[in-house]
């Protein structure tokens, strides 16, 4: 049975609530920890055996291939997934990786977003498999310093703070700059290691936001899971009009 592959870049950024959802609702998933094995697991990957791929975040930048050689292999993998019409979903660094793999520029963001922010959905988001049930009033969790330009032929789904926040490409690839997978332990570990002075306030905000946020995150996970199942069962993929 085909499973979903989750690519993990660092211990502190695991699948979180996305992993919980897939565990309860999907045929199962595999984790490729490219940080630990330097992408050896990707070298031996048979992509036709996959239902879909999720690429998580990480502290590295997409243009640091010399420091993190596995980034080059990931970019190649993303292009192969799109060519083979295997759904791929990227979160934060994962979104930037997908954008870069599709020829878009990834650069330093004019605003460093850490914490909870509003986003604005585009009209196209209303018909998108992952975003169509997303409530625009829900704040999202951000932790990034880079941003991506829109790949040629991609559809912008959300924006915020003057930058792109989410896009889709041919109904096959999605990139979300914000973290839909975070849970309390994950946020707590990031704050402890990277931003201890803002820990209590950020966690208190998460406590207030988590019910609405997790509900919207499940809508996203459900949408992606449906796309993987449609692909397995032979549903045709209709590219979106740029």
Residue pairs with C-beta under 8 A, 6 or more apart in sequence:
1 27
1 28
2 27
2 49
2 50
2 51
2 228
2 232
3 26
3 27
3 28
3 29
3 30
3 49
3 50
3 51
4 22
4 26
4 28
4 29
4 30
4 50
4 51
4 52
4 53
4 54
4 225
4 228
5 29
5 30
5 31
5 32
5 45
5 50
5 52
5 53
5 54
6 15
6 18
6 19
6 22
6 29
6 30
6 31
6 32
6 53
6 54
6 56
7 31
7 32
7 34
7 42
7 53
7 54
7 55
7 56
7 74
7 94
8 14
8 15
8 31
8 32
8 33
8 34
8 35
8 56
9 34
9 35
9 56
9 57
9 58
9 59
9 60
9 93
10 35
10 58
10 59
11 35
12 186
12 189
12 190
12 193
13 56
13 57
13 58
13 186
14 56
14 186
15 22
15 29
15 31
15 54
15 56
15 181
16 181
16 182
16 183
16 186
17 180
17 181
17 182
17 183
17 214
17 217
17 218
17 221
18 54
18 91
18 180
18 181
18 217
18 221
19 29
19 181
21 217
21 218
21 221
21 222
21 225
22 28
22 29
22 221
22 225
23 29
25 221
25 222
25 225
26 51
26 225
26 228
27 51
29 54
32 39
32 41
32 42
32 45
33 41
34 41
34 42
34 70
34 73
34 74
35 58
35 70
38 69
38 70
39 69
39 70
39 73
39 74
42 70
42 73
42 74
42 77
43 73
45 77
47 77
47 80
47 81
47 84
47 86
48 84
50 81
50 86
51 86
51 87
51 228
51 229
51 231
51 232
52 86
52 87
52 88
52 89
52 224
52 225
52 227
52 228
52 231
53 77
53 81
53 86
53 87
53 88
53 89
54 88
54 89
54 90
54 91
54 94
54 224
55 74
55 78
55 88
55 89
55 90
55 91
55 93
55 94
55 97
55 98
56 91
56 92
56 93
56 94
56 181
57 91
57 92
57 93
57 94
57 143
57 144
57 179
58 92
58 93
60 67
60 68
60 71
60 93
61 93
61 96
61 106
61 146
62 71
62 75
62 93
62 96
62 97
62 100
62 106
62 146
63 100
63 106
64 71
65 71
65 72
71 97
74 97
74 101
75 97
75 100
75 101
76 101
78 88
78 97
78 98
78 101
78 102
78 173
79 101
79 102
81 87
81 88
81 172
81 173
82 88
82 101
82 102
82 169
82 170
82 172
82 173
85 172
85 231
85 237
86 172
86 231
87 172
87 173
87 224
87 227
87 228
87 231
88 98
88 172
88 173
88 174
89 130
89 173
89 174
89 175
89 176
89 224
90 96
90 97
90 98
90 173
90 174
90 175
90 176
91 176
91 178
91 179
91 180
91 181
92 143
92 144
92 176
92 177
92 178
92 179
93 144
94 175
95 148
95 166
95 167
95 174
95 175
95 176
95 177
96 106
96 146
96 147
96 148
96 175
96 177
98 151
98 169
98 173
98 174
98 175
99 106
99 148
99 149
99 150
99 151
99 154
99 167
99 175
100 106
100 148
102 151
102 152
102 153
102 154
102 169
102 173
103 151
103 152
104 148
104 149
104 150
104 151
104 152
104 154
105 148
105 149
106 146
106 147
106 148
106 149
107 146
107 147
107 148
107 149
108 145
108 146
108 147
109 144
109 145
109 146
109 147
109 163
110 147
110 162
110 163
111 161
111 162
111 163
112 144
112 145
113 142
113 143
113 144
113 161
114 142
114 143
114 195
114 198
115 141
115 142
115 143
115 198
115 202
115 205
116 139
116 140
116 141
116 142
116 205
116 206
116 209
117 139
117 140
117 142
117 160
117 161
117 178
118 139
118 140
118 160
119 136
119 140
119 158
119 159
119 160
119 165
119 166
119 178
120 136
120 158
120 159
120 160
121 131
121 134
121 136
121 157
121 158
122 155
122 156
122 157
122 158
122 159
124 155
124 156
124 157
124 168
124 240
125 131
125 132
125 134
125 157
125 158
125 166
126 132
128 155
128 157
128 168
128 223
129 171
129 223
129 224
129 226
129 227
130 157
130 168
130 174
130 219
130 220
130 223
130 224
130 227
131 157
131 158
131 166
131 220
131 223
132 223
133 216
133 219
133 223
134 216
134 219
134 220
135 212
135 215
135 216
137 212
138 209
138 212
138 213
138 215
138 216
139 209
139 213
140 165
140 178
140 179
140 180
140 213
141 178
141 179
141 182
141 187
141 206
141 209
141 213
142 177
142 178
142 179
143 179
143 190
144 177
147 163
147 164
147 177
148 164
148 167
148 175
148 177
149 164
150 156
150 164
150 167
151 167
151 169
152 242
153 169
153 170
153 242
154 167
154 168
154 169
154 242
155 167
155 168
155 169
155 240
155 242
156 164
156 166
156 167
157 165
157 166
157 167
157 168
157 174
158 164
158 165
158 166
158 176
159 165
163 177
164 177
165 176
165 177
165 178
166 174
166 175
166 176
166 177
166 178
167 174
167 175
168 174
168 175
168 240
170 237
170 239
170 240
171 227
171 237
171 238
171 239
171 240
172 237
174 224
176 220
180 216
180 217
180 220
180 221
181 217
182 206
184 203
184 206
184 207
184 210
187 202
187 203
187 206
188 199
188 203
191 198
191 199
191 202
191 203
192 199
195 202
230 237
231 237
